[in-house]
Amino acid sequence: MAVSYVFTGGRYNGSSVSVLGRNPTGASIREVPILGGTGAFRFARGYALTSTYSADFKNGVAIVEYNMYVLHH
C-alpha cells in the first residue's frame, strides 16, 4: 500500500504524511510504516495501526480507521 494523507486545514495545512508498506487486509489490526512526508512532516517516521469497520467488496467500498503515531521535527 502506498498512500499520502494531506492536511487541508489547521496547524498542519498543506503538510502530508506518507505511508508505504504491506497491508494484510485479512488481519483485524494491521501495522504499516510511515516513511516521510512534506511540510511539517518532512523526514517523519512512525507507524499506523489500521482496522476495517466495514467492507463492501462487490462495490469496492470500505470504511477503515487509521491511528497514526508520528515522530517529526
Steps between C-alpha positions, in 0.01 A plus 500: 500500500628847416297801607550861607266673744481876443393747767269768361450721803631603838855492626622245241317644196686401181717235671472129427592163653612211275420136575664216307488132587319170507134519604372145567127576474400167655647600839274681746770757590785579262822696551644699211808726506505878462796584280504876471285788396507863396489834678481451877544124448817509291720201604214367718518142628247287680224250445127479448265242647208434269176312548207446265154583635306396192573388145287453191730311265235481228493880469860563610409708806653471848503703822847477657634667817864617511669579833833663417801535729740751342842632602599821321722802550 
